[in-house]
Amino acid sequence: MDFETLIIGAGAAGMMCAAHAGPGVLVVDHAKAPGEKIRISGGGRCNFTNLYASPQNFISQNKHFCKSALGRYTQWDFIALVDQYQIAWHEKTLGQLFCDNSAKDIIAMLRAEMDKAGAQLWLQTDVGDVAHDGSKFTVALTREGRTRSVTAHNLVVACGGKSIPKMGATGLGYQIAAQFGLPIVTPRPGLVPLTFSDEKFKPLAGVGAPACVAAGDSSFDEAILFTHRGLSGPAVLQASSYWHEGETISVNLIATHDLLSELKTHRQTDGRKALTTVLAQYLPSRLVDFLKSELPLDGNIADQSDAKLESLCQYLADWQLTPAGSEGYRTAEVTLGGVDTDAVSSKTMAAKSVPGLYFIGECVDVTGWLGGYNFQWAWSSGWAAGQAIADR
Ligand SMILES: Cc1cc2nc3c(=O)[nH]c(=O)nc-3n(C[C@H](O)[C@H](O)[C@H](O)COP(=O)(O)OP(=O)(O)OC[C@H]3O[C@@H](n4cnc5c(N)ncnc54)[C@H](O)[C@@H]3O)c2cc1C
């Protein structure tokens, strides 16, 4: 069977590419349904883009690589498509756009766009050997117990990263890249809760607080959530993408107010109150109890010297924590690293060394922040490859 273009992966990027790649497209996926990650994303409402998406919100060894695709297919283009299908949406916070109704509306929209373009979709299809004779790709596909060879002029690898194997993530994209001699930036879990070996935060499980979390040279001012095994919440998930094993993170628990001057005021007005009682006005009381094991918090607020209050506030503004690890691919929202962008054209997403071979979406070394950026990369890179293939 001969096709113009074979796309491996009916996820966000693969479906977007199929809608734009011109005639003769076959999309294959081993899952039972297309767009499974879209379906579960954003708590079932899909945070499909971000009003403020720009190249600064992406992590890659080459920070310039994402500019071309993001600049040519923007969040406004995707919003226009969503509007064309009359899918109602709202901004939740920080520019994050969600469907009012269901993430399934986005999947249905992409399926309709694929149908309009005449693309075929084979689900529950296993991908076997991939070969290239210099002009055409031959791929062994097994479906309903039958294996057949499919040939195509273009092969688009859109099979995502390694995150959430239970949902069908396999890392096949990296294998295909390696087969064709393309370098890989070592993949690692991103947007993932961090763990602590001694389960020190177990007594705090379920406690949340606003905080600014810094890892490497990036910091995120959102919320943190203590879990049985460590730390989660948007600020921690964001920072996790910048954290490397063995490194320390800094948590600022008092980023939103000038605690020192407020404590000094309390010292004058509520001197007989316990320091812990006053602190519990600013931090969750279970966290204050926990901090008693790390800090001298005895006595009334009136008993605290300026120096003691200063060192307390310094500690709370720069709580140094060394995670033992992360929850890994089991729960990571994305995979950092992937196909090295040096080997791929930023304009077309084509491998520079193999004509007709394309890599799009999460399998490429471009990873977005939390907040709709990863889908925007899938839409933009899928569109860029689709355009290039249609023009070819
Ligand atoms: C729980 C969760 C929530 C998320 N929420 C958001 C959100 O709200 N906003 C946001 O921007 N991002 C979100 N993300 C990230 C986002 O889902 C991904 O970045 C995006 O789906 C990547 O698109 P993709 O097309 O590259 O890969 P995917 O969407 O993962 O698609 C890859 C496809 O390839 C198929 N495949 C894989 N291996 C094989 C194989 N060997 N053979 C055949 N087919 C294969 C898979 O079945 C899948 O259909 C979330 C991720 C998770 C896990």
The ligand as a Gaussian input file, in Angstrom:
#p B3LYP/6-31G(d) Opt

LIG

0 1
 C       -2.000000      14.023000      32.367000
 C       -1.517000      15.005000      31.347000
 C       -2.140000      16.229000      31.227000
 C       -1.662000      17.174000      30.302000
 N       -2.307000      18.362000      30.198000
 C       -1.861000      19.292000      29.319000
 C       -2.563000      20.501000      29.145000
 O       -3.633000      20.719000      29.725000
 N       -2.028000      21.419000      28.289000
 C       -0.872000      21.182000      27.584000
 O       -0.440000      22.040000      26.820000
 N       -0.233000      19.999000      27.683000
 C       -0.705000      19.057000      28.533000
 N       -0.051000      17.855000      28.629000
 C        1.085000      17.588000      27.741000
 C        0.546000      17.208000      26.352000
 O       -0.428000      16.195000      26.496000
 C        1.658000      16.714000      25.439000
 O        2.734000      17.616000      25.436000
 C        1.133000      16.546000      24.005000
 O        0.096000      15.595000      24.014000
 C        2.236000      16.100000      23.077000
 O        1.683000      15.873000      21.812000
 P        2.306000      14.780000      20.835000
 O        1.374000      14.679000      19.695000
 O        3.731000      15.074000      20.591000
 O        2.286000      13.427000      21.678000
 P        1.023000      12.612000      22.206000
 O       -0.161000      13.488000      22.345000
 O        1.531000      11.875000      23.402000
 O        0.704000      11.590000      21.021000
 C        1.556000      10.534000      20.697000
 C        0.735000       9.433000      20.066000
 O        1.627000       8.426000      19.592000
 C        1.116000       7.160000      19.930000
 N        2.239000       6.225000      20.053000
 C        3.255000       6.243000      20.952000
 N        4.072000       5.205000      20.741000
 C        3.578000       4.519000      19.681000
 C        3.977000       3.342000      19.007000
 N        5.071000       2.650000      19.390000
 N        3.228000       2.910000      17.970000
 C        2.110000       3.588000      17.588000
 N        1.675000       4.713000      18.187000
 C        2.413000       5.166000      19.233000
 C        0.385000       7.370000      21.248000
 O       -0.604000       6.368000      21.440000
 C       -0.211000       8.763000      21.058000
 O       -1.500000       8.728000      20.521000
 C       -0.536000      16.876000      29.521000
 C        0.086000      15.634000      29.628000
 C       -0.397000      14.704000      30.520000
 C        0.273000      13.365000      30.613000

